[in-house]
Amino acid sequence: MALTKIIQPKLVKFNLIASDRDAVIDQLADLYLKNGVITDKERYIEAVNERETEGTTGIGGGIAIPHGKSEVVKSSAVAIAKLAKPVEWQALDDKPVEYVFLLAIPDDGDNEHLQLLSELAGTLMDDDVREKLELADSKEDLEKIFMK
């Protein structure tokens, strides 16, 4: 499944206000619940937090890619947020995170999970994409980066 097929405008937040990692995940999980991507917010967040205990999803460069695989996920999705203020995420480069890409993966989506994670990470390593992220000043700008 291509990344561009699962990114939806209703799952993009610009200038999301959150004080910490948990608040970011909570607000993005709200978006998933509201838009029918997940059926149980608490169980989805448990899956995300369980994955976080295995190692940080803060990949550096102000970016985090947290993800949760659970039976409460109805369909794969990526929620994208540019934070109003960076938050601590225990990132690999020890810098706070400003961009969060939260993946929701159905429990039986092992291959899909790895494919999406790989595609997203590869996209985010592109210098042009990072520059566009830095220059984005609206929700629409964020959407355009990923909806090629």
PyMOL commands that set and color helices and strands:
alter all, ss='L'
color gray80, all
select helices_A, chain A and resi 3-6+21-34+41-54+110-125+127-135+139-146
alter helices_A, ss='H'
color red, helices_A
select strands_A, chain A and resi 7-16+58-60+63-64+67-70+77-87+97-106
alter strands_A, ss='S'
color yellow, strands_A
deselect
rebuild
show_as cartoon
